[in-house]
Amino acid sequence: MRTSRVLRANITAFLGLACAVPPVSAQPQLPSQNPPAAFWMSGAAVQGGLLIGRAPKGTRSVFLDDVALELSPDGFFLIGFDRDAPMQARLVAMLADGSKMERKIAVALGNWRIEHVAANITGGATSSVEFQARRSAELAQIASARAVRSASEGWRQSFIRPVSGRISGLFGAQRIYNGMPGSYHNGMDIAAARGEDFVAPADGVVTLGANDAFTLEGHLLMIDHGMGLNSAFLHASELLVKQGDVVRQGQVIGRVGATGRASGPHLHWGMKWNSARIDPKLLLPSG
C-alpha cells in the first residue's frame, strides 16, 4: 500500500471522534489535517495494541504515566500496550502557554489462549546446559538491535502482511512445549511453505540479521520502523538483507523456514514499541 494512500485523511474519525476512545479493532491511521485542539488517537486501546496519537496544538511535550513520549516534528506519537499492561493509562500534554491537557485511556483486557506446541523448549540447543551457554550472547544482540533508533518513518504506514497464509499462533497465548510450560507467545505465527519469500510489512532499517541461527529464534531478522517501533521475524531458512540495510514496504527480505524452536515451517512476526510487546495482527487491515 502506497504511503500516499496510508496518509489519506480519515476525516470522519478526526473531526467526530477526537475525544473518543478508539475502537479495539481499529487499525492505526494518520490524519492529514493541522494539529487538533485536543488529543487525537487511532488504533487499539487493548493489551497488545498500538495507538497512534497526535498532540493538541501548541504542545511542547507529552507524557504517558509520567514518562516522556517521543514526538515527531508534526506532533505525532505512539503508545504500545504490553500484553500485561494495566487497565488505565494517563496521557498529559504540556502546552506552550504553561497549561496542560490530560486524557485517561481505558485499556481493554486481551483474550489469551493456551497453545500446545510439539517442539523442544530449548529450541536448537540439545540440552539446558548448551542453551544457557548460548542464550546470554543471543539476548545481548537482540537488546542491542532493539536499542537502535533510526530516522525511519515506516511507523506512519499502514502495515501489510509479511507473508500470506493461515495464522497458526496467536499473540499472548500461554505456550506449552512438549508438556513443559513456557513463556507466553510474543508474536503472530503465519503458516507458510519452507522457502517461501516474506516481505517487509513497512519501511525500516535492518538492525539485526542472525545468519548463525539462535537457539529459539533461529535465523532472526529485526527491523526498526522508527519512533521506538520494531519488528522481528523468526525461524527463517534464509535472510536476504543485512544489518544496516534500508528496506521498503513489500520488499522481499527473507525466506520462511523452521530454524530454532519451531514445530514446522512458519514465520513468527513479533513487534515491540520500546519495552512493550504488541500484537502485529492489530496493525493489519481487518478485512
Secondary structure by P-SEA (a helix, b strand, c coil): cccccccccaaaaaaccccccccccccbbbbcccccccccccccccccbbbbbbccccccccccccbbbbbcccccbbbbbccccccbbbbbbbccccbbbbbbbbbbbbbbbbbbbccccccccccaaaaaaccaaaaaaaaaaaacccccccccccccccccccccccccccccccccccccccbbbbbbcccbbbbcccccccccccccccccccbbbbbbcccccbbbbccccccccccccccccccccbbbbbccccccbbbbbbbbcccbbbbcccccccc
